[in-house]
Amino acid sequence: MEQSESPETRAARGGWYREFKTRPSTPPLFLTTAFDVDGLEQLEAMTAGRESGYVYTRDGNPNHDALAADVAALEKGAAGAVFASGMGAMTATLLALLKSGDHVVAARVLYGRTAQMLNHLASSFGVRVTYVDANDPSAFGRALTPQTRLAIVETVSNPLMEVADLTAIATSVGEVPLLVDNTFATPCLVRPLEHGARLVFHSGSKYLNGHGDVMLGVMVGDAGLIRKIKGLGALYGVNSNPMESWLASRGLRTLPLRMQRVCETAANLAPFLAGYAGVARVYYPGLVSHPSHEIARRMMPAGFGGMLAFDLAGGQPAVAKLFRALGETIPFSPTLADARTTVSYPAGTSHKFLTAQERAECGITDGLVRLSVGLEDSDTLRRELAQALAAVV
């Protein structure tokens, strides 16, 4: 005779499905802190690598691994790891690969927080950093020292949209691992590992997810490096949570379609803005006038991306007027790659942590506006931008 369970016991142990033989048609979400282990023998087998499995979500979760594997496959990399944010991924990588006395060669124009982290490592941990012009691939090689352990560059720089000649840079640095931030290009447009990079970084909050509702970072590369980086990420507690990874995995399904759309729209908007009164300059690699245009044609045959920037002749006051005029149609939002089009102000957001002199050296003026093109129709965006620019001039 089956013994009846008390309400307390039933409530505490409920929630489990009976075993079934069909499969879910979409990946399930594993919202769990830990995983039950059959016994000490299974724990020892997993620890020794003889058996696969999970123990504690900080150290690994099926949703983490599903997203990491998908991004690695798109980048044609051996392995990947996900983290709580882009800066979590970058921090775990830098701390895993660098120690006091080591040297890094980095592109002068980088995402502001990446540069801030490198400067922090230099001032607090004794890591030396040399910044070079990414438009001169040989500058990376000339800056190398016997202590150089890493080189860093962006496929498409933030915010001036300069396209790096990754093949030439990888050749220039030789055996030194090259880390490429591929956030703006995505593997739909460029796969840095095919050009000699050893590590590829993504702010997964951006195009990989594409809907502006997760905070996530991804690193892809050879299995040995990723294992080391992932382990340090768990030690520092910068792992992603399962829900964020699950959402990004869902967003990843439409990445090629979204990238095709934003490339087409940005290519339409760039010449329109370039011919508009009050716009001093437009930064878009698809324009013949852009200094990286020829490199972009070679590196990005499928499209030039959905990001562009433009300088307003009136400086910061003109930017303030533009943002007020755009109102809620094209909002000022300090992020990018959402489904909707947004504008941002690099001097006051992504690169505000740099000094005025450092921003000037990077070509970031007080009149620079960054435009992240979304999925709206091109005619609507042209009309809204034209109306707002008319209020500025």
C-alpha positions, -999 to +999 in steps of 0.1 A: +000+000+000+015+034-011+021+057+018+004+091+013+027+122+013+021+151+036+012+184+019+046+198+030+066+170+014+044+170-018+048+208-022+086+207-016+092+179-041+067+187-068+070+203-102+086+174-121+073+160-154+069+123-158+094+108-183+084+112-219+099+101-252+092+131-274+115+161-277+107+198-272+107+216-305+125+245-291+155+244-266+142+243-230+153+268-204+173+254-175+165+278-146+183+259-119+211+268-095+224+232-093+221+198-108+214+166-088+242+141-090+236+103-088+264+098-063+301+103-056+311+080-085+293+102-110+308+133-095+343+119-098+336+107-134+325+142-143+354+159-125+378+135-144+361+143-177+350+107-183+313+117-181+296+149-192+272+167-170+266+198-149+269+204-112+265+242-105+253+268-129+280+292-121+304+267-136+282+255-165+247+252-177+231+237-208+218+271-220+253+286-216+268+258-237+241+258-263+246+295-271+284+292-269+284+263-293+261+281-318+282+313-318+314+292-321+299+273-351+290+306-368+325+319-362+340+286-373+358+283-339+366+253-319+349+264-286+331+293-270+321+306-236+294+330-224+296+356-197+274+380-178+283+410-201+306+420-228+330+435-202+327+403-182+340+384-212+367+409-219+378+411-182+379+373-178+400+370-210+425+397-201+430+384-165+434+348-179+460+357-204+480+386-187+500+391-156+522+418-142+550+427-166+532+415-197+526+437-227+495+443-249+493+460-283+459+475-289+442+496-316+440+532-306+402+533-315+384+508-293+352+506-273+358+530-245+353+505-217+378+481-233+404+509-233+395+518-198+400+482-187+434+481-204+444+514-187+433+500-154+454+469-159+483+492-167+480+514-137+470+488-111+485+455-122+517+465-141+505+454-175+521+476-202+498+487-231+509+503-264+481+518-286+487+519-323+468+531-354+448+501-367+449+515-402+486+507-403+488+469-398+526+470-396+523+492-365+512+462-345+544+443-354+566+473-347+552+476-312+558+440-302+583+432-274+594+399-260+568+404-233+538+409-257+511+384-249+481+398-267+470+421-296+435+436-297+416+452-325+380+457-336+367+444-370+348+476-374+358+503-349+335+520-325+325+547-333+343+557-366+336+525-385+372+519-396+376+484-410+407+466-399+428+445-423+427+415-401+448+393-423+476+419-424+474+425-387+475+388-379+506+384-401+522+414-384+518+400-348+529+365-358+526+341-329+511+367-305+474+359-301+451+383-319+418+391-301+392+407-324+360+424-313+336+413-340+305+429-324+297+453-352+303+429-381+290+396-367+300+363-383+275+371-410+299+397-425+333+387-412+348+357-395+381+368-379+394+333-372+396+328-409+419+358-411+444+346-385+428+357-352+430+334-322+401+349-302+368+365-313+348+386-289+311+396-290+290+419-269+261+394-271+238+421-259+240+436-294+234+419-328+237+383-316+206+388-295+192+417-315+163+427-293+178+449-266+167+427-237+198+408-225+232+416-210+258+391-223+293+386-236+308+358-257+343+347-264+352+322-292+386+306-300+407+275-297+396+250-270+427+255-248+423+293-245+386+291-241+389+265-213+413+288-194+391+319-199+359+301-190+375+288-158+386+322-147+352+336-155+336+311-131+362+319-105+353+357-107+316+350-110+310+367-143+291+338-158+258+345-177+225+334-163+205+308-182+176+331-192+199+356-209+216+328-228+183+313-238+170+346-251+202+352-271+199+317-286+164+326-297+176+359-312+205+342-330+180+323-352+172+355-371+207+370-371+214+366-409+180+381-418+185+410-395+220+417-407+209+417-443+182+442-435+203+466-416+231+465-441+207+475-469+191+503-449+224+517-437+237+517-472+207+538-482+209+562-453+247+569-454+247+589-488+215+606-478+232+620-446+264+628-464+246+652-487+226+669-459+233+705-447+248+707-413+264+672-415+302+677-418+311+641-424+296+606-425+315+576-413+303+544-431+326+519-447+302+515-477+309+551-488+337+556-513+348+586-492+355+564-461+392+558-456+385+520-450+363+516-481+387+494-501+395+472-471+358+469-463+351+458-499+376+430-495+368+420-459+330+425-460+317+413-494+282+405-479+276+440-466+291+469-447+271+466-415+242+485-399+263+510-379+273+545-391+283+578-375+282+614-386+296+647-374+274+677-369+291+710-378+274+727-348+291+704-322+274+694-289+246+721-291+236+707-325+236+672-312+213+682-283+189+699-307+189+668-330+181+644-301+153+666-289+139+668-325+141+631-330+121+626-298+106+592-295+109+582-332+146+575-331+155+575-294+188+585-278+199+552-262+234+543-251+234+509-268+231+495-303+218+467-325+183+468-312+153+460-335+146+497-335+169+524-348+187+544-321+212+572-318+240+576-293+266+602-283+300+586-280+317+615-263+291+613-234+285+575-233+308+548-247+339+570-247+332+593-218+358+575-197+385+588-220+401+622-215+393+649-240+428+645-254+423+607-258+390+612-276+406+638-299+434+613-307+407+588-316+389+613-338+358+615-316+345+650-316+318+667-296+295+667-326+298+630-334+265+610-335+264+572-338+234+558-356+224+521-350+201+512-379+172+490-370+145+470-388+122+499-398+117+507-434+142+530-450+118+557-462+105+563-427+139+567-413+150+591-440+119+612-434+124+613-396+161+621-399+154+649-425+128+665-402+151+664-372+181+677-391+160+706-405+154+717-369+191+717-362+203+738-392 
